[in-house]
């Protein structure tokens, strides 16, 4: 049983891991000095219009989600924190970098200040969510498993037993021809965001969902079966693939503050502040 199941799992897992290598974090950030923002003739030095320059230079930048300004050291560190996925959401910038302030629509029409740094945060076009993971299994393999009596739904136990750290709860079970089944598996494993998307993929590819009673039937040799599970390795808080995640990102008490003398200090509870 284990040997047959591994043969079926290998193509699915290979595609899943290959898909991950081509992805990025949810957000991408860039800190630009006020001198550069102000000096760009094509945008007349206006803060908000510099967004178009960045999106032109970096096509991976999607929609703008945040513009902020502040001391250059804090701006640069905040951009690094976002690009390293150390912040859960862009607005967390203001929790940790106390001299950074958000730029509104009217303020964005002003010209850049050479004494400030400007933080631009975008939704990354290279980002994909991996809440779900799918495996397509040919009917003869499902039917041939003695331990489950060849029953379609019971094959779920075989998959979760082989990879308990990856396959979570079953969210979808379907059947169809092998080509449609494989295509649906690939579409899900290349990145998705909701069960609704799974339903759309199913409808577009001619797969049919299997109900509880039908799942107790013996598999058909002429069909293939798709099993879609919650992905246990996907961390929904940090939007990354980390199993058993407990601590990640900046400490909750990390702050970076500019003192009156113009130097930036970092501080965390239980430790002295130090110049960075």
For each residue, the residues with C-beta under 8 A, 3 or more apart:
1: 4 5 145 146 147 158
2: 5 6 162
3: 6 7
4: 1 7 8 141 144 145
5: 1 2 8 9 141 158 159 162
6: 2 3 9 10 162
7: 3 4 10
8: 4 5 11 12 135 136 137 138 141
9: 5 6 12 13 135 159 162 163
10: 6 7 13 14
11: 8 14 15
12: 8 9 15 16 133 134 135 136 185 189
13: 9 10 16 17
14: 10 11 17 18
15: 11 12 18 19 185 186 189 190
16: 12 13 19 20 130 133 189
17: 13 14 20 21
18: 14 15 21 22
19: 15 16 22 23 128 130 189 190 191
20: 16 17 23 130 241
21: 17 18
22: 18 19 126
23: 19 20 126 127 128 191
24: 28 60 124 126 127
25: 28 83 84 85 124 127 239 240
26: 85 123 124 127 239
27: 65 82 85 90 121 122 123 124 127
28: 24 25 58 60 61 82 83 121 122 123 124
29: 78 79 82 83 90 119 120 121 122
30: 54 58 61 79 119 120
31: 72 75 76 78 79 117 118 119 120
32: 36 37 50 54 117 118 120
33: 36 37 72 114 117 118
34: 37 38 112 113 114 115 116 117 118
35: 38 39 112 114
36: 32 33 39 40 112
37: 32 33 34 40 45 47 50 111 112 118
38: 34 35 45 111 112 113 114
39: 35 36 45 112
40: 36 37 43 45 50 53
41: 44 45
42: 53
43: 40 46 49 50 52 53
44: 41 49 111
45: 37 38 39 40 41 111 112
46: 43 49 50 108 109 110 111 112
47: 37 50 67 69 103 107 108 109 110 111 112 118
48: 51 67 103 105 108 109
49: 43 44 46 52 53 108
50: 32 37 40 43 46 47 53 54 112 118 120
51: 48 54 55 64 67 120
52: 43 49 55 56
53: 40 42 43 49 50 56 57
54: 30 32 50 51 57 58 61 120 122
55: 51 52 58 59 61 122
56: 52 53 59
57: 53 54
58: 28 30 54 55 61
59: 55 56 125
60: 24 28 124 125 126
61: 28 30 54 55 58 122 124 125
62: 122 123 124 125
63: 122 123
64: 51 67 120 121 122
65: 27 90 121 122 123
66: 90 91 93 102 119 120 121
67: 47 48 51 64 102 103 108 118 119 120 121
68: 75 78 93 94 100 101 102 103 118 119 121
69: 47 75 100 101 103 113 116 117 118 119
70: 74 75 78 97 99 100 101 116 117 119 258
71: 74 75 99 116 117 258 264
72: 31 33 75 76 116 117
73: 76 77 117 256 258 264 276
74: 70 71 77 78 97 98 99 100 117 256 258 264
75: 31 68 69 70 71 72 78 79 97 100 116 117 118 119
76: 31 72 73 79 80 117
77: 73 74 80 81 97 256 276
78: 29 31 68 70 74 75 81 82 87 93 96 97 100 119
79: 29 30 31 75 76 82 83 119
80: 76 77 83 84
81: 77 78 84 86 87 93 96 250
82: 27 28 29 78 79 85 86 87 90 93 121
83: 25 28 29 79 80
84: 25 80 81
85: 25 26 27 82 238 239 240 249
86: 81 82 248 249 250
87: 78 81 82 90 92 93 96 249 250
88: 92 237 238 249
89: 92
90: 27 29 65 66 82 87 93 121
91: 66 94 95
92: 87 88 89 95 96
93: 66 68 78 81 82 87 90 96 97 100 119 121
94: 68 91 97 98 100 101 102
95: 91 92 255
96: 78 81 87 92 93 250 254 255 256
97: 70 74 75 77 78 93 94 100 255 256
98: 74 94 255 256 257 258
99: 70 71 74 256 257 258 264
100: 68 69 70 74 75 78 93 94 97 119
101: 68 69 70 94
102: 66 67 68 94
103: 47 48 67 68 69 107 108 118
104: 107 108
105: 48 108 109
106: 109
107: 47 103 104 110
108: 46 47 48 49 67 103 104 105
109: 46 47 48 105 106
110: 46 47 107
111: 37 38 44 45 46 47
112: 34 35 36 37 38 39 45 46 47 50 116 118
113: 34 38 69 116
114: 33 34 35 38
115: 34
116: 34 69 70 71 72 75 112 113
117: 31 32 33 34 69 70 71 72 73 74 75 76
118: 31 32 33 34 37 47 50 67 68 69 75 103 112
119: 29 30 31 66 67 68 69 70 75 78 79 93 100
120: 29 30 31 32 50 51 54 64 66 67
121: 27 28 29 64 65 66 67 68 82 90 93
122: 27 28 29 54 55 61 62 63 64 65
123: 26 27 28 62 63 65 127
124: 24 25 26 27 28 60 61 62 127
125: 59 60 61 62
126: 22 23 24 60
127: 23 24 25 26 27 123 124 239
128: 19 23 190 191 192
129: 191 192 193 234 239
130: 16 19 20 133 189 191 192 231 233 234 241
131: 192 193 194 230 231 234 236
132: 171 188 192 195 198 228 229 230 231
133: 12 16 130 166 167 188 189 228 229 231
134: 12 172 184 185 188 189 226 227 228 229
135: 8 9 12 159 185 226 227 229
136: 8 12 178 181 182 184 185 224 225 226
137: 8 141 142 155 159 224 225 226 227
138: 8 141 142 178 224
139: 142 143 219 220 221 222 223 224 225
140: 143 144 219 221
141: 4 5 8 137 138 144 145
142: 137 138 139 145 150 152 155 219 225
143: 139 140 150 218 219 220 221
144: 4 140 141 150
145: 1 4 141 142 148 150 155 158
146: 1 149 150
147: 1 158
148: 145 151 154 155 157 158
149: 146 154 218
150: 142 143 144 145 146 218 219
151: 148 154 155 215 216 217 218 219
152: 142 155 173 175 210 214 215 216 217 218 219 225
153: 156 173 210 212 215 216
154: 148 149 151 157 158 216
155: 137 142 145 148 151 152 158 159 219 225 227
156: 153 159 160 170 173 227
157: 148 154 160 161
158: 1 5 145 147 148 154 155 161 162
159: 5 9 135 137 155 156 162 163 167 227 229
160: 156 157 163 164 167 229
161: 157 158 164
162: 2 5 6 9 158 159
163: 9 159 160 166 167
164: 160 161 167
165: 232 233 243
166: 133 163 229 231 232 233
167: 133 159 160 163 164 229 230 232
168: 229 230 231 232
169: 229 230
170: 156 173 227 228 229
171: 132 195 198 228 229 230
172: 134 195 198 202 209 226 227 228
173: 152 153 156 170 209 210 215 225 226 227 228
174: 181 184 202 207 208 209 210 225 226 228
175: 152 181 207 208 210 220 223 224 225 226
176: 180 181 184 205 206 207 208 223 224 226
177: 180 181 206 223 224
178: 136 138 181 182 223 224
179: 182 183
180: 176 177 183 184 205 206 207 224
181: 136 174 175 176 177 178 184 185 207 224 225 226
182: 136 178 179 185 186 224
183: 179 180 186 187 205
184: 134 136 174 176 180 181 187 188 201 202 205 207 226
185: 12 15 134 135 136 181 182 188 189 226
186: 15 182 183 189 190
187: 183 184 190 192 201 205
188: 132 133 134 184 185 192 198 201 228
189: 12 15 16 19 130 133 134 185 186
190: 15 19 128 186 187
191: 19 23 128 129 130
192: 128 129 130 131 132 187 188 197 198 201
193: 129 131 197
194: 131 197 198
195: 132 171 172 198 199
196: 199 200
197: 192 193 194 200 201
198: 132 171 172 188 192 194 195 201 202 228
199: 195 196 202 203
200: 196 197 203 204
201: 184 187 188 192 197 198 204 205 207
202: 172 174 184 198 199 205 207 208 209
203: 199 200
204: 200 201
205: 176 180 183 184 187 201 202
206: 176 177 180
207: 174 175 176 180 181 184 201 202 226
208: 174 175 176 202
209: 172 173 174 202
210: 152 153 173 174 175 214 215 225
211: 214 215
212: 153 215 216
213: 216 217
214: 152 210 211 217
215: 151 152 153 173 210 211 212
216: 151 152 153 154 212 213
217: 151 152 213 214
218: 143 149 150 151 152
219: 139 140 142 143 150 151 152 155 223 225
220: 139 143 175 223
221: 139 140 143
222: 139
223: 139 175 176 177 178 219 220
224: 136 137 138 139 175 176 177 178 180 181 182
225: 136 137 139 142 152 155 173 174 175 181 210 219
226: 134 135 136 137 172 173 174 175 176 181 184 185 207
227: 134 135 137 155 156 159 170 172 173
228: 132 133 134 170 171 172 173 174 188 198
229: 132 133 134 135 159 160 166 167 168 169 170 171
230: 131 132 167 168 169 171
231: 130 131 132 133 166 168 234
232: 165 166 167 168 243
233: 130 165 166 241 242 243
234: 129 130 131 231 240 241
235: 238 239 240 241 242 245 248
236: 131 239
237: 88 245 248
238: 85 88 235 242 245 248 249
239: 25 26 85 127 129 235 236
240: 25 85 234 235 248
241: 20 130 233 234 235
242: 233 235 238 245 248
243: 165 232 233
244:
245: 235 237 238 242 248
246:
247:
248: 86 235 237 238 240 242 245
249: 85 86 87 88 238
250: 81 86 87 96 254
251: 254 268
252:
253: 268 269
254: 96 250 251 266 267 268
255: 95 96 97 98 266 267 268
256: 73 74 77 96 97 98 99 264 265 266 267 276
257: 98 99 264 265 267
258: 70 71 73 74 98 99 262 263 264 265
259: 262 263 264 265
260:
261:
262: 258 259
263: 258 259 275
264: 71 73 74 99 256 257 258 259 275 276
265: 256 257 258 259 273 274 275 276
266: 254 255 256 273 274 276
267: 254 255 256 257 271 272 273
268: 251 253 254 255 271
269: 253
270:
271: 267 268
272: 267
273: 265 266 267
274: 265 266
275: 263 264 265
276: 73 77 256 264 265 266
